[in-house]
Amino acid sequence: MIDFDSPLNDSLRIATERFRKADGDLRELVAAVGKSLSAASAEALFLDVQCSDRPDGTIYKLVVEHKASKKQECYVPSFERDVADFLIPAKGYPIEYGEYNEGAYQFESAGKLENRAALDAHFLGLVSNSESPLMLRAAKLIVRPDEPDEINIPF
């Protein structure tokens, strides 16, 4: 009889390690950018990451919020105010970046980040470009923290 246990365990270990590596790298960079963003905004802004699992991987949406929004009674982070979308395939790298349409359950890839160095460069681009969605959202929240992006009726 064929021994499936050994090859299955090896394959599962490799697949798990690859996904954990890509996931860990992305989360580490989000934490570092979030810490810098918070410090640069006198602790007013924070960076949140929201995940949505799919059969082919996990969608990561980066959301910048003002600390005042967390004080709201019905605070729910909004996918509509995200500043960057990533898809980490179940196999790990390459990580895709682009735009996730939650309603259509579709990720439109704008490119692939093959390794940690490419991911680092991508995040550096997000924080060093004053016209990136991350910086524009941060600037808006610093200037007008209490102005809602949309009207939400909590019922």
Secondary structure as the mmCIF struct_conf table of DSSP 4:
data_model
#
loop_
_struct_conf.conf_type_id
_struct_conf.id
_struct_conf.beg_label_comp_id
_struct_conf.beg_label_asym_id
_struct_conf.beg_label_seq_id
_struct_conf.end_label_comp_id
_struct_conf.end_label_asym_id
_struct_conf.end_label_seq_id
HELX_RH_AL_P HELX_RH_AL_P1 ASP A 5 ALA A 40
TURN_TY1_P TURN_TY1_P1 SER A 41 GLU A 43
STRN STRN1 LEU A 45 ARG A 54
TURN_TY1_P TURN_TY1_P2 PRO A 55 ASP A 56
STRN STRN2 GLY A 57 HIS A 66
HELX_RH_AL_P HELX_RH_AL_P2 LYS A 67 LYS A 70
TURN_TY1_P TURN_TY1_P3 LYS A 71 LYS A 71
BEND BEND1 GLN A 72 GLN A 72
TURN_TY1_P TURN_TY1_P4 GLU A 73 CYS A 74
HELX_RH_3T_P HELX_RH_3T_P1 PHE A 79 ARG A 81
STRN STRN3 ASP A 82 PRO A 89
TURN_TY1_P TURN_TY1_P5 ALA A 90 LYS A 91
HELX_LH_PP_P HELX_LH_PP_P1 TYR A 93 TYR A 93
BEND BEND2 PRO A 94 PRO A 94
STRN STRN4 ILE A 95 ASN A 101
TURN_TY1_P TURN_TY1_P6 GLU A 102 TYR A 105
STRN STRN5 GLN A 106 LEU A 113
BEND BEND3 ASN A 115 ASN A 115
HELX_RH_AL_P HELX_RH_AL_P3 ARG A 116 SER A 128
TURN_TY1_P TURN_TY1_P7 SER A 130 GLU A 131
BEND BEND4 SER A 132 SER A 132
HELX_RH_AL_P HELX_RH_AL_P4 PRO A 133 VAL A 143
TURN_TY1_P TURN_TY1_P8 PRO A 145 ASP A 146
BEND BEND5 GLU A 147 GLU A 147
BEND BEND6 ASP A 149 GLU A 150
#
